[in-house]
Amino acid sequence: MHTHFMDKIRNYDIAFTGLKNGKHEFDFEITQAFFDLFDTEQEFTTPVITAKVILDKHSTFLDFDIRISGTVNLICDITGKSFDHEIENEIKVLVKFGEDYDDSNEDVITIPHQDHAFNIAQLVYEDVILSVPMKKISPEVSDEDLQMLEKYSPKSEEEKKDQTDTDPRWEALKKLKN
């Protein structure tokens, strides 16, 4: 990792070493600069997101509650126009101390004993990405519009095949033809 990246990603560190046990709150503004740290093709623009992090510090572990809320701008699959989509999500993560960093269990992350801070960037990033819907439909598009589309949209070959196989009338017609 280049140092420039490390400096920037460090903005999302929560230093817990000097904190007393109990609850502490941190707020992060998540803008496009945040997503630029990640090397991906994001499907949205102009993110205006707040990540509110509540850390409940215990002597042997840390309890993180990360809540994201805000808007991202999406392009509607149907109209091709952009619209603001509200996102809201919450993740809870338990951070324990061990020999090595280990995040194979998504609810419990182990960090090395010598660490003084926990970086929330990856968690916030995943949280936002998961909050963006697969089908991007603008609120302008009504349910009627969607039903019309369903009705007239060309069905995929798979779907066509499934229908012909299962419809008994087709079976009967096929027999007549032979």
Secondary structure, 3 states (H helix, E strand, C coil): CCHHHHHHHHHHEEECCCCCCEEEEEEEEECHHHHHCCCCCCCCEEEEEEEEEEEEECCCEEEEEEEEEEEEEEECCCCCCEEEEEEEEEEEEEEEEECCCEEEECCEEEEECCCCEEECHHHHHHHHHHHCCCCCCCCCCCHHHHHHHHHHCCCCHHHHHHHHHHCHHHHHHHHHHC
